[in-house]
Structure formats: structure tokens, C-alpha cells
């Protein structure tokens, strides 16, 4: 929980919903994550800096929730990266952590016992090997996989069938040939078995499926689960690492429970909470307590605690308790044909209480761009804009995930071109339908969507009256120097030049807003967090400098404490206020 700019780990009694313990962790910026270790311990990671602020390091801590006693899990001469968990004992007796004892050295694996008295001391269980950078354990805690990356960019995977044998090399690939390791998901690694699972596209296939996977050969086996209309997107495993639920993604996301008892509970919970979708988020080992989420495109969501033995369902918390449901708009799925005939799916949200004709429109492209997508789920920005009187379209342009391999590949090499056409063609479709006024269209996005917004205003001022970018990429060559994998969430097609024919000589400067800023004739609101590590703040600074050089006026807003997202509710509120004010001046909704 965050209160008054401080972060707290709060332990809540799941029966009474009363505060049972916790810890003040200090600054929100220092906290990384937490995980349970059995019923009695919480492990959490914090980032700290040296006195001068030049040197940062992460450390792991263990909180005993019964005694409220906290201990750091540290070793002598520990390197900066000190929170790499390899395995957590499901009973909470110990945790395996990988860290090096000298800067630049290979890591060893250490065991910290959590149930002893006093400060846990590290016990060495795997000595460092010069060429091994990471270890992966099976469900029993045995180290079974070792990974290394050489300075020359060679990835090497070693494997052994139990926790005592020698590691044998089973796969090699170069970092610039990542497809060779595309199936290495490391899912379902179990004691006594060489078989696991992988999500991928089978040979001559179109959709992503769940396949068996042989760790000794690196080859996929039989297809376990698939759908002709949807991609397999996620898999949930039990403690023994057997699949218990499959998540499918097509035009919407759905989860299929393989365990008949859990599936029955899910049906009953859906009947008890009929207004919108129901998800079982977590289940206690004894299956006598569940954390349940109810949410939907026009429902911010509420958390419930379900006790099956008592058939008791208690409201725990609401995500947006101050937002009346009557003010929220229900998005609807739409399809339209792009100019080249490609079918594009997306979501259209119309303002409540206004006729669906000649409305002002906001085009709201998602980030990523590749392999990601918008879904029919609650979105604060969409609901804010609809509440202010705007229609909002969220196109899942070519390159988006969830629509099959060929659709995603259509986007390769098409940033700023066909992917941008898909956004423009959404406007044309809604204008033809009579829903949208063609003279009142703006475009707003974050990350890749922020790029698409500014590029839309530069490239097509006849379509867009204004644009808003949060954390948008303004110069692609410099962004790829910062993070060469930025464009691709998954391995497939990682490099820009993996496109067809004469497109390989395409110049990224041709679609970089900071290079093309002199062409800008429409109002732009440029927003960025100053501690953004994904799209660095230098992207914003370059765009502002280039605009000044070209005598182009930009409206700007920066957040010193925020990064690629918002660090506080105050920053997020300030952003929403700025967007509403900007639109009221440049594209009023009447």
C-alpha cells in the first residue's frame, strides 16, 4: 500500500480483513517487489544507493509475519545484484539466492534458512562457475539448468537430469539469432522428469499453442492445448508444475480451468457475481481460501475473499470506490478494413448520454508495439475521455499480438507507415459510419502510442487537430542504441532489418518525430517522466531541443519522480488534468 509517499507491506487477516502486521518500507521508489515464502514469511526486494547517489544495488529481505521481525538476506562482499531468487521452498523453510561475491564475477547459489533464530547466514550449495550467469531450479529446488552469455554474444544452455550430475550443453545460439531459443520457456521443470512445456507456433502453424518440451534436446513435442481461433497466451501451474489453467487470447481473453473442482468454483462465483467477469487470482494450498477479482470494461474491479468450506464471499477492496458505475461507458468490439484490405480489430467507447453521431474522437493506440494489444478491460484514460464527451477508438493495428503469427508479422518494418495507416483508417471508418466528426479528431498515446500520436500530427495534420504523448519515442535510432530490443516483446523478428525486400533500406529518421519536427503544424502536449529507464528522458529533451531549433512550439509537462509510468497518484492526476485542459483548448467536446 502507498500512503503519504511511503510504501507499506500490509498483512491482512483473510478471515477478519483486519490489519495483522506489516512494515513501513520508506520511499516508493526504493521498493521493487514482494513474494510469499510459505505462510509465515514474506520476501521483498529494495534498491539502495551509496552516499553520493552514484551507485545503486538491490537487496533481499525476509519478514516474519508472525513476529514482525525482519532480516536482510545478505552475504559477505555481495555484488550489487542481490535479489535473484532461484527457488523458494513452498513450506517457507528456506530460499535459494544467486549472487556473486566480487564485482564482475560469476554468481554462486546460496541457501538462506528462514526458520532459524537470528540473522540467516548464507550456505553455499553451488560454487560459481566462470561461464555460468544464471541457474534455474526444478520444483524440488534442484539446480537443473545453467545459462551463460559470452562477451561475443553467444548464448549457451546447459542441462542435467537431476541435481547432482554434470551440466551438459544442449543448446547454443547467438543473441542476434534469438529464434533459435524461441521455445525455451523453462516451464514445467519437475523433479524426475526431462519433459516440460513451451508456448510457441508449431512448424507450419499459425496460432501459438502449448506443446510438450524436451529439455535434453530443446525440441518441442506433442501439442497439449490449442485453439483454432485463439493464441495460447498464459499457463498456470500447480505446486508440482502441472498445468491447471490455460489462457487463450483472440478478440478477448479467456481462461480455461483444467482442474474440475476449480472450474466448478469459477462457474459458481460467476453466477454469484453476474455484472462482469470473474477471475480466480490465487488459491491457498489447502484450497480453503481464494482471492477473487470481478472486473470488466466498464467496471474498475473489486477484490473478494472466498471461503469454499463456508460458501462465504466477502468484499475485500474496490479499485475505484469513488467512481459511480452509472458514469462509465461500455466499450464495444469493432472491425474495419484497412486500405490494403487487412482486417483490424479494436474497441470503441462512446460517451454516455450522447447520440452516436458527429462525435469528437480520440484515437488511442497502445504501446509495445509488437506482440502487445488493447483488450476489453477497464482503462482510466478511456473512461475519462468518454466521460468528457469524446468517442475513443483503440485499434489493434497490424503487429499487435493475439491475432496469430501472420498478423503480428505484418507489422514488421511498418512503424510509422502501414501501422500508422491502420490508425488513420480507423478514423475513416468511423467517419463513414457517421459516428465521428472528421474535423474534431485528436490522438493520444503512451510509449509507442506516444510516438504514434506525435507522428500522426506531423504526418497527417489533415486528420489530427492535436496530439498528446506520454513517454513517447521521438528518435528511433537513439532509442535502439539505448535498448536494441525495444521494438520486440518476444524473440521473433527482433531486429528492424528483418523485413522483406526493398524495405531493408528504410531510414528510421524518416519516421522519427525529433528529425521531422519542422513539419509539425498541430498542437502537441509532450509529457515524460524524468527517471524513465524504458524510453529515457533524453528522448523528451532531444524533441524539445529540436523543436526550439525549428521554432516549433510544444506544450510540455515533466515529472521528476516518475518513470515509464506514474510514481504517485498526484502525478497521474496532474497528467489527466493536463490532458483534459489541452483537449478543451484544442479539440473541445462541447
C-alpha positions as CSV (number, residue, x, y, z in Angstrom):
1,X,0.0,0.0,0.0
2,X,1.1,3.6,-0.6
3,X,0.2,6.3,1.9
4,X,1.8,9.8,2.2
5,X,4.6,9.0,-0.3
6,X,5.6,5.9,1.7
7,X,5.2,2.2,0.8
8,X,3.9,-0.3,3.3
9,X,3.8,-4.1,3.2
10,X,0.4,-4.7,5.0
11,X,-0.5,-8.2,6.1
12,X,-4.3,-8.6,6.2
13,X,-6.2,-11.4,8.1
14,X,-8.1,-13.0,5.3
15,X,-10.9,-14.1,7.7
16,X,-11.5,-10.8,9.6
17,X,-9.9,-8.4,7.0
18,X,-8.2,-6.7,9.9
19,X,-4.6,-5.5,9.7
20,X,-2.4,-8.3,11.1
21,X,1.0,-6.8,10.7
22,X,3.3,-5.2,8.2
23,X,6.3,-2.9,7.6
24,X,7.0,0.7,6.5
25,X,9.4,0.4,3.6
26,X,10.0,4.1,3.1
27,X,10.2,5.7,-0.3
28,X,8.0,4.2,-3.0
29,X,11.0,4.5,-5.4
30,X,13.1,2.1,-3.3
31,X,10.6,-0.8,-3.3
32,X,10.8,-3.4,-6.1
33,X,8.6,-6.4,-5.3
34,X,7.5,-9.0,-2.7
35,X,6.7,-12.7,-2.7
36,X,5.4,-15.1,-0.1
37,X,7.6,-17.9,1.3
38,X,5.2,-20.3,2.9
39,X,2.6,-19.0,5.3
40,X,5.0,-17.2,7.7
41,X,7.5,-15.2,5.7
42,X,7.4,-12.5,3.0
43,X,10.4,-11.9,0.9
44,X,10.8,-8.4,-0.6
45,X,13.4,-6.5,-2.7
46,X,14.6,-3.0,-2.1
47,X,17.0,-0.8,-4.1
48,X,19.5,1.4,-2.2
49,X,22.2,3.8,-3.2
50,X,25.6,4.9,-1.9
51,X,26.0,8.1,0.0
52,X,26.6,10.1,-3.2
53,X,23.8,8.5,-5.2
54,X,26.1,7.3,-7.9
55,X,26.0,3.6,-7.1
56,X,22.8,1.5,-6.7
57,X,22.3,-2.0,-5.5
58,X,19.4,-4.4,-4.7
59,X,19.0,-6.4,-1.6
60,X,16.6,-9.1,-0.4
61,X,14.8,-9.1,3.0
62,X,12.7,-11.6,4.9
63,X,9.8,-10.5,7.1
64,X,8.4,-13.0,9.6
65,X,4.7,-12.1,9.6
66,X,4.1,-13.8,13.0
67,X,6.8,-11.9,14.9
68,X,7.1,-8.8,12.7
69,X,10.9,-9.4,12.7
70,X,12.8,-8.5,9.5
71,X,16.2,-9.8,8.4
72,X,18.3,-8.9,5.4
73,X,19.4,-11.9,3.3
74,X,23.0,-10.8,2.6
75,X,26.4,-12.3,2.2
76,X,30.0,-11.1,2.6
77,X,31.2,-9.0,-0.3
78,X,27.9,-9.3,-2.1
79,X,27.7,-7.8,-5.6
80,X,25.1,-5.1,-6.4
81,X,22.5,-7.5,-7.8
82,X,21.5,-9.3,-4.6
83,X,17.8,-10.3,-5.1
84,X,18.0,-13.1,-7.7
85,X,15.7,-15.8,-6.3
86,X,16.4,-19.2,-7.7
87,X,13.9,-21.2,-5.6
88,X,11.5,-20.7,-2.7
89,X,10.6,-23.7,-0.6
90,X,6.8,-24.0,-0.7
91,X,6.8,-24.6,3.0
92,X,8.8,-21.5,3.7
93,X,11.8,-23.2,5.3
94,X,14.4,-21.7,3.0
95,X,15.1,-19.7,-0.1
96,X,17.9,-20.2,-2.7
97,X,19.5,-16.9,-4.0
98,X,22.1,-16.4,-6.7
99,X,24.7,-13.7,-6.2
100,X,28.4,-13.1,-6.8
101,X,30.9,-12.1,-4.2
102,X,33.0,-9.9,-6.4
103,X,32.1,-7.3,-9.0
104,X,32.1,-8.9,-12.5
105,X,32.5,-12.5,-11.1
106,X,30.1,-15.3,-12.0
107,X,27.4,-15.9,-9.4
108,X,27.1,-18.8,-6.9
109,X,23.9,-20.2,-5.4
110,X,23.3,-19.8,-1.6
111,X,20.7,-21.1,0.8
112,X,19.2,-19.0,3.5
113,X,17.2,-20.8,6.2
114,X,14.2,-18.8,7.3
115,X,13.0,-20.7,10.3
116,X,16.1,-20.3,12.5
117,X,16.8,-17.8,15.2
118,X,18.6,-14.6,14.4
119,X,20.2,-13.4,11.2
120,X,20.0,-16.0,8.4
121,X,23.5,-16.9,7.1
122,X,24.2,-17.9,3.5
123,X,25.2,-21.6,3.0
124,X,26.9,-22.3,-0.4
125,X,25.2,-25.0,-2.4
126,X,26.6,-24.3,-5.9
127,X,30.0,-22.9,-6.4
128,X,30.5,-20.2,-9.1
129,X,31.5,-21.4,-12.5
130,X,33.2,-18.8,-14.6
131,X,31.0,-19.3,-17.7
132,X,27.6,-19.6,-15.9
133,X,25.5,-16.5,-15.3
134,X,22.1,-17.9,-14.2
135,X,20.6,-21.1,-12.7
136,X,17.1,-22.5,-12.9
137,X,15.7,-25.0,-10.4
138,X,13.0,-27.6,-10.6
139,X,10.1,-27.8,-8.2
140,X,12.2,-29.6,-5.6
141,X,14.9,-26.9,-5.6
142,X,17.5,-28.9,-7.5
143,X,19.5,-26.8,-10.0
144,X,18.8,-28.3,-13.4
145,X,19.5,-25.6,-16.0
146,X,22.5,-23.2,-16.3
147,X,22.6,-20.2,-18.7
148,X,25.5,-18.2,-19.9
149,X,26.1,-15.3,-22.4
150,X,29.6,-14.7,-23.6
151,X,31.1,-11.3,-24.4
152,X,30.8,-12.2,-28.1
153,X,27.1,-12.6,-27.8
154,X,26.9,-16.5,-27.6
155,X,24.0,-17.9,-25.6
156,X,24.6,-21.3,-24.1
157,X,22.1,-23.5,-22.3
158,X,23.3,-26.4,-20.1
159,X,21.1,-29.1,-18.6
160,X,21.2,-32.0,-16.2
161,X,18.5,-34.6,-15.4
162,X,18.9,-34.3,-11.6
163,X,20.6,-32.0,-9.1
164,X,23.9,-34.0,-8.9
165,X,25.1,-34.7,-12.4
166,X,27.3,-32.7,-14.7
167,X,25.7,-29.9,-16.7
168,X,25.8,-30.7,-20.4
169,X,25.4,-28.2,-23.2
170,X,22.0,-28.8,-25.0
171,X,21.6,-25.5,-27.0
172,X,23.7,-22.7,-28.4
173,X,22.7,-19.5,-30.3
174,X,23.8,-16.0,-30.9
175,X,22.0,-13.1,-29.4
176,X,21.3,-11.8,-32.9
177,X,19.6,-15.1,-33.8
178,X,17.1,-15.3,-31.0
179,X,14.6,-17.5,-32.9
180,X,16.9,-20.5,-32.2
181,X,15.9,-20.3,-28.5
182,X,12.3,-19.2,-29.0
183,X,10.8,-22.4,-27.5
184,X,13.0,-22.3,-24.3
185,X,10.3,-21.0,-21.9
186,X,11.6,-23.1,-19.0
187,X,8.1,-24.0,-18.0
188,X,7.1,-27.1,-16.0
189,X,10.6,-28.2,-15.0
190,X,9.9,-31.0,-12.5
191,X,11.9,-33.4,-10.4
192,X,12.3,-36.8,-12.0
193,X,11.3,-35.6,-15.5
194,X,13.1,-34.2,-18.6
195,X,9.8,-33.1,-20.0
196,X,8.3,-29.6,-19.6
197,X,6.2,-27.2,-21.7
198,X,6.6,-24.4,-24.2
199,X,4.3,-21.9,-25.8
200,X,5.1,-21.4,-29.4
201,X,4.0,-21.6,-33.0
202,X,4.5,-25.2,-34.3
203,X,6.0,-25.8,-37.7
204,X,3.6,-24.7,-40.5
205,X,1.3,-23.4,-37.7
206,X,-0.4,-20.0,-37.3
207,X,-1.5,-19.9,-33.7
208,X,0.5,-20.1,-30.6
209,X,-0.1,-23.4,-28.8
210,X,1.1,-25.2,-25.6
211,X,3.5,-28.0,-26.5
212,X,5.5,-30.6,-24.6
213,X,9.2,-29.7,-24.5
214,X,12.2,-32.0,-24.1
215,X,14.9,-30.2,-22.1
216,X,17.5,-32.8,-23.2
217,X,17.2,-31.9,-26.8
218,X,15.5,-28.5,-26.9
219,X,12.8,-29.8,-29.2
220,X,9.0,-29.4,-29.0
221,X,6.8,-32.5,-28.7
222,X,3.1,-33.1,-28.9
223,X,0.6,-30.3,-28.8
224,X,-1.1,-30.3,-25.4
225,X,-3.6,-27.4,-25.8
226,X,-4.6,-25.3,-28.8
227,X,-7.4,-23.3,-30.3
228,X,-8.1,-22.7,-34.0
229,X,-9.3,-19.2,-33.3
230,X,-7.1,-18.1,-30.4
231,X,-3.4,-18.0,-29.3
232,X,-2.4,-19.7,-26.1
233,X,-1.2,-16.8,-24.0
234,X,-0.6,-18.0,-20.5
235,X,-0.4,-21.2,-18.4
236,X,-1.0,-21.6,-14.7
237,X,0.8,-24.4,-12.9
238,X,0.2,-26.1,-9.5
239,X,2.9,-26.7,-6.9
240,X,4.0,-29.8,-8.9
241,X,4.3,-27.7,-12.0
242,X,1.4,-29.4,-13.8
243,X,-0.9,-27.2,-15.9
244,X,-4.1,-26.3,-14.2
245,X,-5.3,-23.4,-16.4
246,X,-4.8,-22.2,-19.9
247,X,-5.3,-18.6,-21.0
248,X,-6.4,-18.0,-24.6
249,X,-6.3,-14.7,-26.4
250,X,-8.2,-13.8,-29.5
251,X,-10.6,-10.9,-29.8
252,X,-10.8,-11.2,-26.0
253,X,-9.0,-13.1,-23.2
254,X,-10.4,-16.2,-21.5
255,X,-9.1,-18.7,-19.0
256,X,-10.0,-22.4,-19.1
257,X,-9.5,-24.2,-15.8
258,X,-8.3,-27.8,-16.3
259,X,-9.0,-28.8,-12.7
260,X,-12.7,-29.7,-12.5
261,X,-13.1,-28.6,-8.8
262,X,-11.7,-25.1,-9.5
263,X,-13.7,-24.8,-12.7
264,X,-16.9,-25.6,-10.7
265,X,-16.0,-22.9,-8.2
266,X,-15.3,-20.5,-11.0
267,X,-18.8,-21.1,-12.5
268,X,-20.4,-20.6,-9.1
269,X,-18.6,-17.4,-8.5
270,X,-19.5,-16.1,-11.9
271,X,-23.2,-16.8,-11.0
272,X,-22.8,-15.1,-7.7
273,X,-21.2,-12.0,-9.3
274,X,-23.1,-11.6,-12.6
275,X,-22.4,-8.0,-13.5
276,X,-19.0,-8.5,-15.1
277,X,-16.1,-11.0,-15.5
278,X,-14.8,-13.1,-12.6
279,X,-11.2,-14.3,-12.2
280,X,-9.7,-16.5,-9.5
281,X,-6.4,-14.8,-8.8
282,X,-4.9,-17.0,-6.1
283,X,-5.7,-20.2,-4.1
284,X,-4.4,-21.3,-0.8
285,X,-2.6,-24.7,-0.8
286,X,-5.5,-26.3,1.2
287,X,-8.0,-24.8,-1.3
288,X,-10.0,-23.2,1.5
289,X,-9.3,-19.6,0.6
290,X,-9.4,-17.8,-2.7
291,X,-8.7,-14.3,-3.8
292,X,-11.3,-13.4,-6.5
293,X,-11.4,-10.4,-8.9
294,X,-14.6,-9.1,-10.5
295,X,-13.9,-6.6,-13.3
296,X,-14.9,-5.5,-16.8
297,X,-14.5,-2.9,-19.5
298,X,-16.9,-0.6,-17.6
299,X,-16.1,-2.0,-14.1
300,X,-12.8,-0.9,-12.4
301,X,-12.9,-4.0,-10.3
302,X,-13.3,-5.3,-6.8
303,X,-11.5,-8.0,-4.8
304,X,-13.3,-10.6,-2.8
305,X,-12.2,-13.3,-0.4
306,X,-14.0,-16.6,-1.0
307,X,-14.0,-19.4,1.6
308,X,-15.4,-22.6,-0.1
309,X,-16.0,-24.6,3.0
310,X,-18.3,-22.0,4.3
311,X,-19.5,-20.8,0.9
312,X,-18.7,-17.3,2.1
313,X,-17.8,-14.5,-0.3
314,X,-16.6,-11.3,1.3
315,X,-15.8,-8.0,-0.4
316,X,-12.2,-7.0,0.4
317,X,-11.5,-3.9,-1.6
318,X,-12.6,-1.8,-4.6
319,X,-10.1,-0.4,-7.1
320,X,-12.1,2.8,-7.8
321,X,-14.6,3.2,-5.0
322,X,-15.3,6.8,-5.8
323,X,-16.3,6.2,-9.4
324,X,-20.1,5.6,-9.9
325,X,-20.7,2.8,-12.3
326,X,-23.5,4.9,-13.9
327,X,-20.9,7.3,-15.3
328,X,-18.9,4.6,-17.0
329,X,-19.2,3.7,-20.7
330,X,-19.2,0.2,-22.0
331,X,-16.6,-0.3,-24.9
332,X,-17.7,-2.4,-27.8
333,X,-15.7,-4.5,-30.2
334,X,-15.4,-3.2,-33.8
335,X,-13.8,-4.4,-37.0
336,X,-12.8,-2.4,-40.1
337,X,-10.8,-2.9,-43.2
338,X,-7.5,-1.0,-43.6
339,X,-6.7,0.5,-47.0
340,X,-4.9,-2.7,-48.1
341,X,-7.8,-4.9,-47.1
342,X,-6.3,-6.1,-43.8
343,X,-9.0,-6.6,-41.2
344,X,-8.3,-4.6,-38.0
345,X,-10.0,-5.3,-34.7
346,X,-10.3,-2.8,-31.9
347,X,-12.6,-1.3,-29.2
348,X,-14.9,1.8,-29.5
349,X,-16.1,3.6,-26.4
350,X,-18.9,6.1,-26.8
351,X,-19.8,8.8,-24.3
352,X,-22.8,8.0,-22.1
353,X,-25.9,10.0,-23.0
354,X,-24.8,11.4,-26.3
355,X,-26.2,10.3,-29.7
356,X,-23.6,8.3,-31.7
357,X,-23.3,10.8,-34.5
358,X,-20.7,13.6,-35.3
359,X,-18.8,13.0,-32.1
360,X,-15.3,14.3,-31.4
361,X,-12.8,11.4,-31.4
362,X,-9.7,10.4,-29.6
363,X,-7.5,7.8,-31.3
364,X,-5.7,5.9,-28.5
365,X,-3.0,3.5,-29.8
366,X,-1.4,1.0,-27.4
367,X,2.2,0.7,-26.5
368,X,4.7,-2.0,-27.4
369,X,4.2,-2.2,-30.3
370,X,4.8,-5.8,-31.3
371,X,3.0,-8.7,-29.6
372,X,1.0,-6.3,-27.3
373,X,-2.6,-5.3,-27.7
374,X,-5.5,-3.5,-26.2
375,X,-8.2,-5.7,-24.5
376,X,-11.8,-5.2,-23.5
377,X,-10.8,-4.2,-20.0
378,X,-11.2,-1.1,-17.8
379,X,-9.0,1.8,-18.8
380,X,-8.8,5.0,-16.7
381,X,-7.8,7.2,-19.6
382,X,-10.5,5.8,-21.9
383,X,-13.2,6.3,-19.3
384,X,-12.0,9.8,-18.5
385,X,-12.2,10.8,-22.2
386,X,-15.6,9.2,-22.7
387,X,-16.9,11.0,-19.6
388,X,-15.7,14.3,-21.1
389,X,-17.8,13.7,-24.2
390,X,-15.3,12.0,-26.6
391,X,-15.6,8.8,-28.6
392,X,-12.4,6.8,-28.1
393,X,-11.1,4.2,-30.6
394,X,-8.4,1.7,-29.6
395,X,-7.2,0.0,-32.8
396,X,-5.2,-3.2,-32.5
397,X,-3.1,-2.3,-35.5
398,X,-1.0,-4.8,-37.5
399,X,1.8,-6.1,-35.4
400,X,-0.4,-6.5,-32.3
401,X,-0.5,-9.8,-30.5
402,X,-3.4,-12.2,-30.1
403,X,-4.4,-12.4,-33.7
404,X,-2.0,-15.0,-35.0
405,X,1.6,-15.1,-36.1
406,X,0.9,-13.7,-39.6
407,X,-0.9,-10.7,-38.3
408,X,1.9,-9.8,-36.0
409,X,4.5,-10.2,-38.8
410,X,2.5,-7.8,-40.9
411,X,3.8,-5.1,-38.7
412,X,7.5,-5.7,-39.1
413,X,9.1,-2.8,-40.7
414,X,5.9,-0.8,-40.8
415,X,6.3,1.5,-37.8
416,X,5.2,5.0,-39.0
417,X,3.8,3.5,-42.2
418,X,1.2,0.8,-42.5
419,X,0.9,0.6,-38.8
420,X,0.1,4.3,-38.8
421,X,-2.3,3.8,-41.8
422,X,-4.3,1.4,-39.6
423,X,-4.9,4.2,-37.1
424,X,-5.8,6.7,-39.8
425,X,-8.2,4.1,-41.4
426,X,-10.0,3.7,-38.1
427,X,-10.9,7.4,-38.3
428,X,-12.1,7.0,-41.9
429,X,-14.3,4.0,-40.9
430,X,-15.9,5.9,-38.0
431,X,-16.5,9.0,-40.2
432,X,-18.1,6.8,-42.9
433,X,-20.4,5.3,-40.2
434,X,-21.5,8.8,-39.2
435,X,-20.2,8.4,-35.7
436,X,-17.4,10.9,-35.8
437,X,-16.9,14.5,-37.0
438,X,-13.8,14.4,-39.2
439,X,-12.9,17.9,-38.1
440,X,-12.6,17.0,-34.4
441,X,-10.0,14.2,-34.1
442,X,-7.0,14.1,-31.8
443,X,-4.6,11.3,-31.0
444,X,-3.2,10.3,-27.5
445,X,-0.8,7.5,-26.5
446,X,2.0,6.3,-24.2
447,X,5.3,4.8,-25.1
448,X,5.0,3.5,-28.7
449,X,1.5,5.0,-28.6
450,X,3.1,8.4,-27.7
451,X,5.3,8.1,-30.8
452,X,2.3,7.3,-32.9
453,X,0.4,10.3,-31.6
454,X,3.2,12.8,-32.4
455,X,4.0,11.2,-35.7
456,X,0.3,11.3,-36.6
457,X,0.2,15.0,-36.0
458,X,3.3,15.5,-38.1
459,X,2.4,13.1,-40.9
460,X,-1.3,13.7,-41.2
461,X,-2.3,17.2,-39.9
462,X,-5.4,17.0,-42.2
463,X,-6.7,14.2,-39.9
464,X,-5.5,15.1,-36.4
465,X,-6.1,18.5,-34.7
466,X,-3.8,17.8,-31.8
467,X,-1.7,15.1,-30.1
468,X,-0.6,14.0,-26.6
469,X,2.4,11.9,-26.0
470,X,3.4,10.3,-22.6
471,X,6.9,8.7,-22.6
472,X,6.9,8.5,-26.4
473,X,9.9,7.6,-28.6
474,X,11.0,10.7,-30.5
475,X,14.1,9.3,-32.2
476,X,14.3,5.6,-33.1
477,X,18.0,5.4,-33.9
478,X,18.8,6.7,-30.4
479,X,16.2,4.6,-28.7
480,X,17.6,1.4,-30.3
481,X,21.1,2.5,-29.1
482,X,19.6,2.7,-25.6
483,X,17.7,-0.6,-25.9
484,X,18.2,-2.6,-29.1
485,X,15.3,-5.0,-28.2
486,X,12.8,-2.1,-27.6
487,X,10.7,-2.9,-30.6
488,X,10.0,-6.5,-29.8
489,X,8.5,-8.1,-26.7
490,X,9.1,-11.6,-27.9
491,X,12.2,-13.0,-29.7
492,X,10.6,-13.4,-33.1
493,X,11.8,-10.8,-35.6
494,X,13.9,-8.9,-33.1
495,X,15.9,-6.7,-35.5
496,X,14.4,-3.9,-37.6
497,X,16.0,-5.2,-40.8
498,X,14.1,-8.5,-40.6
499,X,11.6,-7.3,-43.1
500,X,11.0,-8.1,-46.7
501,X,12.6,-7.0,-50.0
502,X,13.3,-3.3,-50.7
503,X,12.1,-2.3,-47.2
504,X,15.5,-3.3,-45.7
505,X,17.0,0.1,-46.7
506,X,14.3,2.0,-44.8
507,X,15.6,5.0,-42.9
508,X,14.3,5.3,-39.3
509,X,14.9,9.1,-39.4
510,X,12.1,9.3,-41.9
511,X,9.6,8.5,-39.2
512,X,11.3,9.9,-36.1
513,X,9.5,13.0,-34.8
514,X,12.6,14.7,-33.5
515,X,14.1,14.6,-37.0
516,X,10.8,15.6,-38.7
517,X,9.7,18.2,-36.2
518,X,10.0,21.1,-38.6
519,X,6.9,19.6,-40.4
520,X,4.8,19.9,-37.3
521,X,1.8,22.3,-37.6
522,X,-0.6,21.0,-34.9
523,X,-0.6,21.5,-31.1
524,X,1.3,18.8,-29.2
525,X,1.5,18.1,-25.5
526,X,4.7,16.3,-24.7
527,X,4.9,14.5,-21.3
528,X,7.7,12.5,-19.8
529,X,8.9,11.1,-16.5
530,X,12.5,12.1,-15.7
531,X,13.5,8.7,-14.3
532,X,12.2,6.6,-17.3
533,X,14.5,3.7,-18.0
534,X,12.4,2.3,-20.8
535,X,12.2,5.4,-23.0
536,X,14.9,7.6,-21.5
537,X,14.2,11.3,-20.6
538,X,16.8,12.2,-23.2
539,X,14.2,11.4,-25.9
540,X,12.0,14.2,-24.5
541,X,14.9,16.6,-24.2
542,X,16.0,15.9,-27.8
543,X,12.5,16.6,-29.1
544,X,12.2,19.8,-27.1
545,X,15.7,21.0,-28.3
546,X,14.9,20.1,-32.0
547,X,11.6,21.9,-31.7
548,X,13.2,25.0,-30.3
549,X,15.8,25.0,-33.2
550,X,13.0,24.8,-35.7
551,X,11.0,27.5,-33.9
552,X,8.1,25.0,-33.3
553,X,6.1,25.5,-30.1
554,X,5.4,22.5,-27.9
555,X,3.4,22.3,-24.7
556,X,5.4,20.3,-22.2
557,X,5.0,18.6,-18.8
558,X,7.6,16.6,-16.9
559,X,7.5,14.5,-13.6
560,X,10.8,14.4,-11.7
561,X,9.9,11.3,-9.7
562,X,8.0,9.3,-12.3
563,X,9.4,6.9,-14.9
564,X,7.7,4.9,-17.7
565,X,4.6,5.0,-15.5
566,X,3.5,7.2,-12.6
567,X,5.2,7.1,-9.3
568,X,2.3,8.7,-7.4
569,X,-1.4,9.4,-7.6
570,X,-0.6,13.1,-7.6
571,X,1.5,12.7,-10.8
572,X,-1.2,10.7,-12.5
573,X,-3.9,13.2,-11.6
574,X,-1.8,16.1,-12.8
575,X,-1.4,14.3,-16.2
576,X,-5.1,13.7,-16.5
577,X,-5.8,17.3,-15.7
578,X,-3.3,18.5,-18.3
579,X,-4.8,16.2,-21.0
580,X,-8.4,17.5,-20.2
581,X,-7.2,21.1,-20.3
582,X,-5.3,20.6,-23.5
583,X,-8.2,19.0,-25.3
584,X,-10.6,21.6,-24.1
585,X,-8.5,24.2,-25.8
586,X,-7.6,22.4,-29.0
587,X,-10.5,19.9,-29.6
588,X,-13.4,20.8,-27.3
589,X,-16.1,18.2,-26.9
590,X,-18.9,20.7,-26.4
